[in-house]
Amino acid sequence: MRNKSTPLDRVERAIRDPGLFEKLFGKQSGLVKIKRQMLMLIYELFKERYEGVVDPNRVCIISVPNRVELFGKHTDYQGGDTFLLTGPKNFFALSAYATDGISELCNADERLGSTVLKLRKGNPEVLKMGEGSHYTVTVAKRLLSNLIDAGLDPIRDVKSVFIGDIPFGGGTSGSSAKLITDFLIYASVNGLLTSNSFTSLVLENGKRAGIPHAATQPGGKWYDFLVALSMYLAHFENGLDFGLLRGDRGVGTFGGSEDHTAILLGEGGTLLHCRFCPTRILQKVRMPRDLEVVVAYSGRVADKSKEAKVLYNRLSVNARSCVDHLNSINSTHYEFLRDFYPDLTFEEKAEKAYRQLVTVDEELAGRAFQFFRENALIGRAVEHLKVGEYASVGELINESHELSKRCLGNIVEEVDWLHEKANGLDAYGATGFGAGFGGSCYAMVDRKKSEEFISRWKDSYLKRYPRYSNVTRFDIYPASSGAYWETIHG
């Protein structure tokens, strides 16, 4: 007699479906194999640890990717543009209601531990801290507070197992991906993403934050919700209010919402040209089939320690100071750098801002120059890419790197070496990206030459910096799909 299927058996069937992995990562067999192994690992651990202490009739499968910032270094939080690739590295998670009244989020890498807490009205009670616990606690605390303030039911405790292959401190937005994973672990199981009350709450406060409707976009209201949700979750990180939804301390970084946009709204084979404050997707650009983006993680961690946050936040604080000084000089009342000199081109804005600020503070003058000049590069790069002018795109990529090095001071030695070597190996262009002060470099290369390029780039780097041999990673980054969640009902 055949054994009766259990709810967790249905979860296993769902995660063995090859269509799931093709939807998220395309048809690269090697990549799909790795992703299937990751998801099966957390399924086995979830079943081993939590069968009997979760409700198996509602289990959620979650995938949250990373991103590569092709252009737009430190532009989003001043209302600028960015050009983004949603990456193939990700967090997977399985999540279900806890029946014992205790939340536990377990990293499948046992070295990184688990976060254990009890949800309470007000502050969650933290019982155990694992790696990245501050993101989990920030999410639980703010989500509880916002729901209760809005008169909605509070979330219930969950059990979850997760795993990720995003390089720690690699500058590919692992921290934002972790925060969004924690949010989805709670939100998906608690039905928030299918709740009219919650989606309306996010949409209404998105309107208050200035997000326009996207009625012409496929997906209609759902697309609007994802745009608003990306901005809302960025406010979890920076601690600011989102419309009437009150913020708190966040995680201590004064960043924008480009990461969250790429993570939630990415589409396979597509790059996103975005503008921020508020969030808008200006255009979706197909990734050319004859190009590859290759990402080298240097091994030098771009961490978010207290000292690193000071450096990172200084760029944000300086941008705010530029706004204050330029308003004073020009007798204006603009909120963002983007808004100054409306009748000038970005190139002209860069020159004028520099002239006006250099007598005040040379560092501020450079910060404003970089902001406007980077925005000028983005528009040109997008147009060159669409018509196949890859050498021109590469020149702009290299200029973006030099701008960051000179004006932001966030390009470390290892990343600069990777930039120089990539160009020496005939990449179209290469640049460090992300917050900086460590992290990664990407190179844009001819697809036919990508495997040979990776081998030579990696070998050269490890000869120069052998101390990073155990941590550095060199990977092809296909433009992949955004965050995914699915509920398997028993």
Secondary structure, 3 states (H helix, E strand, C coil): CCCCCCHHHHHHHHHCCHHHHHHHHCCCHHHHHHHHHHHHHHHHHHHHHHCCCEEEEEEEEEEEEEEEEEECCCCHHHCCEEEEEEEEEEEEEEEEEECCCCEEEEECCHHHCEEEEECCCCCCEEEECCCCHHHHHHHHHHHHHHHHHCCCCCCCCEEEEEEECCCCCCCCCHHHHHHHHHHHHHHHHCCHHHCHHHHHHHHHHHHHCCCCCCCCCCCCHHHHHHHHHHHHHHHHHHCCCECCECCCCCCCCCCCCHHHHHHHHCCCCEEEEEECCCCEEEEEEECCCCEEEEEEECCCCCCCCHHHHHHHHHHHHHHHHHHHHHHHHHCCCCCCHHHCCCCCCHHHHHHHHHHHHHCCCHHHHHHHHHHHHHHHHHHHHHHHHHCCCHHHHHHHHHHHHHHHHHHHCCCCHHHHHHHHHHHHCCCCEEEECCCCCCCEEEEEEEHHHHHHHHHHHHHHHHHHCHHHCCCCEEEECCCCCCCEEEEEEC
